[in-house]
Amino acid sequence: MKKIILSFLFFNFSFLIASYAGGLMTNTNYHIAFDRMMARGASIDIDAAYSNPAGLAWGHNGWQLSLNVQKPFQYRNIETTLAQPYATAVGFENHKYEGKATANPFVPAFFASYRHNKWAVSMMAGIVGSGGKVTYDEGIPTLVVPIRAKLSAGGLTPNYYNLDAYMQGKQYIYGIQANLTYRFNDHWSAAVGVRGNIYSGFSRGHLIAKVNPMVMLATGLPEEALNMQLDVDQKGFGICPMLSVNYKLNRLLITGRYEFRSRLNIPNKTNALSIAQVGAGGVVTPVDIKAMAEAMGNEATVAALTPALGQEMVQKIAAYLPDVKNRYDMPGLLSVAVGYEFIPNKFRGTLEYHWFDDKHAKMAGDRQETLTHGTQEILAGLEWDISKVVTVSAGGQRTDYGLSDDYQSNTSFACDSYSVGVGAGFNVIKGLRVNVGYFCSIYKDYTRAENYGSKTDPMQALPATEKFSRTNHVFGIGIDYKF
């Protein structure tokens, strides 16, 4: 049988799980008050330990504690469309690859603060970036489409084999934040803080092409014509300083907060990286790339693989070699908000703006350079104490990521969105409040032209159209306690 030459390999996976609310790498929804109101930049309640630390100088005098849990439900789908004759070679014209994002069993966050007159100290712990796993039970098109086309070119048309394709990625950034707040006078307060960010993630997947029994008998091919394996863990740590100011004039609050960039340079722990493919005469040639790198070193492995696989393919493989570091910086974040009590101690509203400096936060492969601008968000929310027991609230958020075709990939894509949140707080007993909230994001689908084949050889091109779509629903419940 004609040897199958693969001009594309699947070792280009750096899964970035979508954050539930916020920028490309940063979450902003930790407390249930956000879920039910969204704009919390002018808060002086316990959630201000994240959203407005300087505002705690005007809050409860004494201790505050808060425990929050949220359950998100997300899908990240990729729909690909191929024209003829490419569709025949691949075995389909249109196909939707469904990616299910999960956070098992839920996303927790804890807040604590203590104020004594002009001074306050506070802390927050939660999942500050991304926070979940995404699974594609049928693989992703950037892997499946070119592999199917190459198998067809080698004589294995789609009806001759069964393809088992699977990809899963995880990315959590755990954060522990501490703040110190001081009120200078009747109008001004400020806070300084620092957060430690702990990165934990992995990329895992396989692609196995098994030849049908009748084809095996007729051709003498082995059962597995192709077997690719990827299993890489990543762990690392970064620091994020932050500053916060709060101005109060009667019922008006004006606030500002800035989080500095957190540098995350994450090394690989490569557990598996290999390919085995059938060649001339039905001979299977296995290549354990991980073992090769451990024996020869990464540079020598890259040099040894380049003549057979090509420079473009080897560069993709190189990102997953042992101990290679990849950048996943959390960007600088500027937040400004204006809050006003329309009816004292009863009805209030907030207007807020977020700017994420994504263009100066390093990403794997320098993808940040392909963005047209950093993420921008506008948030607005209203809160009404309808009685001494019940508070209701609602809010909305508009997120614009500055996306481009070159930024989007099958393993890391974003869609601009509108989000809406609703919920309530219940003062159960003195000092104890229970919050419940729900928010959903309405995403704008992103469509682009893609080429799954050679970018330089028109005869090896695989032109297609990709449509990225997402859904996001978050339910949350939390308990605040003051004493």
C-alpha positions in Angstrom: 0.0 0.0 0.0 1.1 3.5 -0.7 2.9 5.1 2.2 0.8 7.6 4.1 2.7 10.9 4.4 1.1 13.1 7.1 1.7 16.8 6.5 -0.4 17.7 9.5 -0.1 16.4 13.1 -2.3 17.0 16.0 0.2 18.1 18.6 -0.9 21.7 18.5 -3.3 21.7 21.4 -3.2 24.3 24.1 -6.6 24.2 25.6 -7.9 27.5 27.0 -11.2 27.0 28.8 -13.6 29.9 28.5 -13.9 31.9 31.7 -17.4 32.1 33.0 -17.4 36.0 33.0 -14.5 38.3 32.2 -11.6 38.4 29.9 -9.8 35.8 27.8 -7.8 34.6 30.8 -9.5 36.2 33.8 -12.7 35.4 35.7 -14.7 38.2 37.4 -17.6 36.2 38.8 -16.7 34.9 42.2 -19.5 36.1 44.4 -23.2 35.4 43.8 -23.8 39.2 44.0 -22.1 39.3 40.6 -24.3 36.6 39.2 -27.5 38.5 40.1 -26.3 42.1 39.4 -23.1 41.9 37.4 -21.8 45.4 38.0 -20.2 45.2 41.4 -17.3 47.6 41.1 -18.9 50.1 43.6 -19.7 47.4 46.2 -18.9 48.0 49.9 -20.2 44.6 50.9 -18.0 41.4 51.4 -17.6 40.8 47.6 -15.7 44.1 47.5 -12.7 42.1 48.8 -12.3 41.4 45.0 -14.2 44.0 43.1 -13.5 47.1 45.2 -11.1 46.5 48.2 -10.9 50.2 48.9 -14.6 50.3 49.4 -14.4 48.0 52.5 -13.4 51.1 54.5 -17.1 52.2 54.2 -18.6 48.7 54.9 -19.4 46.7 58.0 -17.3 47.4 61.1 -16.2 44.0 62.2 -15.9 40.6 60.6 -17.5 39.4 57.3 -17.3 35.9 55.9 -18.8 34.6 52.6 -18.9 31.2 51.0 -20.1 30.9 47.4 -20.6 28.0 45.0 -21.5 28.2 41.3 -22.3 25.6 38.7 -21.7 26.5 35.1 -23.0 24.7 32.0 -21.1 25.4 28.8 -20.8 24.2 25.3 -18.1 25.1 22.8 -19.1 23.9 19.3 -17.2 24.0 16.0 -19.1 23.4 12.8 -17.1 22.8 9.7 -18.3 22.9 6.0 -16.2 21.4 3.2 -16.8 21.7 -0.5 -16.3 19.0 -3.1 -14.1 17.1 -3.9 -12.7 17.5 -0.4 -16.0 16.4 1.3 -15.9 13.0 -0.5 -12.3 12.4 0.6 -13.0 13.3 4.2 -16.4 11.4 4.4 -18.7 14.4 5.2 -19.6 17.8 3.9 -20.9 19.3 7.2 -20.2 18.3 10.7 -20.6 19.8 14.2 -18.0 18.9 16.8 -19.6 19.4 20.2 -17.4 20.4 23.0 -18.8 20.1 26.5 -17.1 22.3 29.2 -17.5 21.2 32.8 -16.4 22.2 36.2 -16.9 19.3 38.6 -18.7 19.4 40.9 -18.9 23.2 41.2 -16.8 26.4 41.4 -16.2 27.7 44.9 -15.0 31.0 46.3 -14.4 32.2 49.8 -14.2 35.8 51.1 -13.3 37.3 54.5 -12.8 40.8 55.8 -12.3 42.6 59.1 -12.7 46.4 59.5 -11.8 48.5 62.5 -12.7 52.1 61.9 -10.4 53.5 59.2 -8.5 50.2 58.6 -9.7 47.0 56.9 -8.0 43.7 55.9 -9.5 41.2 53.5 -8.9 38.1 51.5 -10.5 36.1 48.7 -9.8 32.6 47.3 -11.3 31.1 44.2 -10.7 30.1 40.6 -9.5 33.3 39.1 -8.8 32.2 35.6 -10.7 29.8 33.3 -11.9 27.0 35.5 -13.0 23.7 33.8 -12.5 21.0 31.3 -13.6 20.9 27.7 -14.1 17.5 26.0 -14.6 16.7 22.3 -15.7 13.1 22.0 -15.2 13.2 18.2 -12.0 15.1 18.2 -11.8 18.5 16.5 -11.8 19.4 12.8 -8.2 20.7 12.6 -7.2 17.1 13.6 -9.9 15.0 12.0 -10.3 16.6 8.6 -6.6 16.5 7.4 -6.0 13.0 8.8 -9.1 11.6 7.0 -7.9 13.3 3.8 -4.4 11.9 4.1 -5.7 8.4 4.8 -8.0 8.7 1.7 -5.0 9.8 -0.4 -3.1 6.7 0.8 -5.8 4.4 -0.3 -7.9 4.2 2.9 -11.2 5.8 1.9 -13.6 6.6 4.8 -15.6 3.4 4.3 -12.5 1.3 4.9 -11.8 2.2 8.5 -13.3 3.5 11.8 -11.8 6.6 13.4 -11.6 7.1 17.1 -10.8 10.7 17.8 -10.9 12.3 21.3 -9.6 15.5 22.8 -9.8 16.9 26.3 -8.2 20.0 27.8 -8.3 21.4 31.3 -7.2 24.8 32.6 -7.6 26.1 36.2 -6.0 29.2 37.7 -6.5 29.1 41.4 -6.0 32.5 43.2 -5.5 33.6 46.8 -5.7 37.4 47.3 -5.0 39.6 50.3 -5.7 43.3 50.7 -5.0 46.1 53.1 -7.4 49.1 53.1 -7.2 52.6 54.7 -9.6 55.5 54.8 -7.9 58.8 54.7 -10.8 61.1 55.3 -14.6 61.3 54.8 -14.2 61.0 51.1 -11.1 59.0 50.1 -9.9 55.5 50.8 -7.3 53.2 49.1 -6.2 49.6 49.2 -3.1 47.6 48.1 -3.2 43.9 47.5 -1.5 40.9 46.0 -2.7 37.7 44.6 -0.9 34.4 44.0 -2.1 32.6 40.9 -1.6 28.8 40.7 -1.9 27.3 37.2 -3.0 23.7 36.7 -3.9 22.3 33.3 -3.5 19.5 30.8 -4.0 18.5 27.1 -4.9 14.9 26.3 -6.1 13.2 23.2 -5.7 10.4 20.8 -6.5 9.5 17.2 -6.7 5.9 16.2 -7.7 4.6 12.7 -8.8 1.0 12.8 -9.1 -0.9 9.5 -12.3 -2.8 8.9 -11.8 -6.6 9.1 -12.7 -7.2 5.4 -10.2 -4.6 4.3 -7.6 -6.2 6.4 -8.1 -9.6 4.7 -8.1 -8.1 1.3 -5.0 -5.9 1.7 -3.0 -7.4 4.5 -3.0 -4.2 6.5 -2.7 -4.3 10.3 -5.7 -3.4 12.4 -4.4 0.0 13.3 -3.4 2.2 10.4 -2.7 5.1 12.6 -2.3 5.7 16.4 -1.5 9.2 17.8 -1.2 9.8 21.5 -0.8 13.1 23.5 -0.8 13.5 27.2 0.8 16.7 28.7 0.3 18.2 32.2 1.2 21.8 33.0 1.6 23.5 36.4 3.0 26.9 37.4 2.7 30.0 39.6 2.6 33.7 39.2 2.1 36.9 41.3 -0.4 39.8 40.7 -0.1 43.1 42.6 -3.2 45.4 42.6 -4.2 48.9 43.6 -7.7 50.2 44.5 -9.1 53.7 45.2 -12.6 54.8 46.4 -14.2 58.2 46.5 -17.4 58.8 48.4 -19.6 61.9 48.3 -22.9 61.4 50.1 -24.8 58.8 48.0 -22.2 58.7 45.2 -19.3 56.3 44.9 -16.5 56.5 42.3 -14.0 53.6 42.3 -11.0 52.5 40.4 -9.0 49.2 40.5 -5.9 48.0 38.6 -4.5 44.5 38.6 -1.0 44.2 37.2 -0.1 41.5 34.7 0.6 38.1 36.2 3.5 36.3 34.4 2.7 32.6 34.0 5.5 30.6 32.2 4.3 27.0 32.5 6.6 24.0 31.9 5.4 20.8 30.3 5.3 17.4 32.1 5.0 15.2 29.0 3.5 11.8 29.8 3.0 10.6 26.2 3.8 12.0 22.8 3.9 9.5 20.0 2.8 8.5 16.5 2.5 5.1 14.8 1.5 4.9 11.2 1.3 2.2 8.5 3.7 2.6 5.6 4.8 0.8 2.5 4.2 -3.0 2.6 1.8 -2.6 5.6 4.6 -2.0 8.0 3.8 0.1 11.1 6.5 2.5 12.1 6.1 3.7 15.7 7.9 6.9 16.9 8.0 7.6 20.6 8.7 11.3 20.5 8.8 11.6 24.3 11.4 8.9 24.7 13.4 10.4 21.9 13.5 13.8 23.6 14.4 12.3 26.9 17.3 10.4 25.4 18.6 13.0 22.9 17.4 16.3 24.3 14.7 18.6 22.7 17.0 20.4 20.2 18.4 17.1 18.8 14.9 15.6 18.6 13.6 18.6 16.6 16.6 18.3 14.3 16.1 14.6 13.8 12.4 14.9 13.1 12.5 17.8 10.7 13.8 16.0 7.5 11.0 13.4 7.7 8.1 15.5 9.1 8.9 19.1 7.9 9.7 22.2 9.9 6.0 23.3 10.3 4.9 20.0 11.8 7.9 19.7 14.1 7.3 23.2 15.4 3.9 22.1 16.5 5.3 19.0 18.1 8.1 21.0 19.8 5.5 22.9 22.0 4.8 19.6 23.8 8.3 18.2 24.4 9.3 17.7 28.0 10.1 20.8 30.1 9.2 23.2 27.3 7.6 26.3 28.8 4.5 28.0 27.4 3.2 31.5 28.4 -0.4 31.9 29.8 -0.1 35.3 31.3 -3.1 36.9 33.1 -3.4 40.4 31.6 -3.5 43.7 33.5 -7.0 44.7 34.3 -8.4 48.3 34.8 -11.8 48.6 36.4 -13.7 51.9 37.0 -17.2 52.2 38.4 -19.8 54.7 39.5 -22.4 53.7 42.0 -25.3 55.8 43.2 -28.1 55.3 45.8 -31.2 56.6 44.2 -33.2 56.0 47.4 -31.0 55.8 50.5 -30.5 52.3 51.9 -33.1 51.0 49.5 -32.5 51.4 45.7 -29.0 51.6 44.1 -27.3 51.2 40.7 -23.8 50.8 39.3 -22.2 51.5 35.9 -18.8 49.9 35.3 -16.1 49.5 32.7 -13.4 46.9 32.4 -10.3 46.9 30.1 -8.0 43.9 29.9 -4.5 44.6 28.5 -4.4 41.4 26.5 -2.1 42.8 23.9 0.7 42.9 26.5 0.0 39.6 28.1 2.1 36.8 26.6 0.2 33.8 25.2 1.5 30.6 23.7 2.8 31.2 20.2 2.4 35.0 20.7 -1.3 34.8 19.9 -1.9 38.1 21.7 -0.3 39.9 18.7 -3.2 38.8 16.5 -5.9 40.5 18.7 -7.1 43.9 17.4 -7.4 45.3 20.9 -7.7 44.2 24.5 -10.9 43.0 25.9 -13.4 45.7 26.8 -16.5 45.2 29.0 -19.4 47.5 29.9 -21.5 46.4 32.9 -24.7 47.9 34.5 -26.7 46.7 37.4 -29.6 47.7 39.8 -30.4 46.5 43.3 -33.6 47.1 45.3 -34.2 46.2 48.9 -37.9 45.5 48.6 -38.1 44.8 52.4 -35.8 44.2 55.4 -35.7 40.6 54.4 -35.6 40.5 50.6 -33.2 42.2 48.1 -33.6 41.7 44.3 -31.2 42.7 41.6 -30.5 42.4 37.9 -27.8 43.5 35.5 -26.1 43.1 32.2 -22.6 43.0 30.6 -21.3 43.5 27.1 -17.9 41.8 26.2 -15.8 42.7 23.2 -12.6 40.6 22.9 -11.0 42.3 19.8 -11.0 38.9 18.0 -9.4 38.1 14.6 -9.3 35.1 12.3 -5.7 34.4 13.2 -6.4 34.4 17.0 -9.2 31.8 16.8 -8.2 28.1 16.9 -10.1 24.9 17.4 -8.6 24.5 20.9 -8.9 28.1 22.0 -11.6 30.4 20.6 -13.8 33.1 22.0 -17.0 34.8 20.9 -18.2 38.3 21.8 -21.2 38.3 24.0 -24.0 39.9 26.0 -24.7 38.6 29.5 -27.7 39.1 31.8 -28.0 38.1 35.4 -30.9 38.1 38.0 -31.3 37.0 41.6 -32.0 37.8 45.1 -30.6 38.0 48.6 -32.5 36.9 51.7 -31.7 38.1 55.2 -32.6 34.9 57.1 -31.5 36.0 60.5 -29.5 38.9 61.9 -26.1 39.0 60.2 -26.9 36.0 57.9 -27.8 36.5 54.2 -28.4 33.9 51.6 -27.8 34.9 47.9 -29.1 33.1 44.9 -28.3 34.1 41.3 -28.4 33.0 37.7 -26.7 34.5 34.6 -26.4 33.5 31.0 -24.3 34.7 28.1 -25.7 35.2 24.6 -22.8 34.8 22.2 -22.3 36.0 18.6 -21.1 33.1 16.4 -17.8 33.6 14.8 -17.3 32.4 11.2 -14.0 32.2 9.3 -12.4 30.6 6.3 -9.9 27.9 7.2 -7.4 25.6 5.3 -6.8 22.3 7.0 -4.2 21.3 4.5 -1.0 22.9 3.2 -0.8 26.7 3.4 1.8 26.9 0.6 0.9 24.1 -1.8 -2.5 24.6 -3.5 -2.6 20.9 -4.6 -2.6 19.9 -0.9 -5.1 22.5 0.3 -8.3 21.6 2.2 -10.4 24.8 2.2 -13.3 24.9 4.6 -15.6 27.3 6.6 -15.6 27.1 10.4 -18.3 28.4 12.6 -17.5 28.8 16.3 -20.4 28.9 18.8 -20.8 28.9 22.5 -23.4 28.7 25.3 -23.0 29.6 29.0 -25.4 29.3 31.9 -24.4 29.7 35.5 -26.4 29.0 38.7 -25.1 30.0 42.1 -25.8 30.1 45.8 -23.9 31.7 48.6 -23.9 32.6 52.3 -22.7 35.9 53.8 -22.3 36.3 57.6 -21.5 39.5 59.5 -20.4 39.7 63.2 
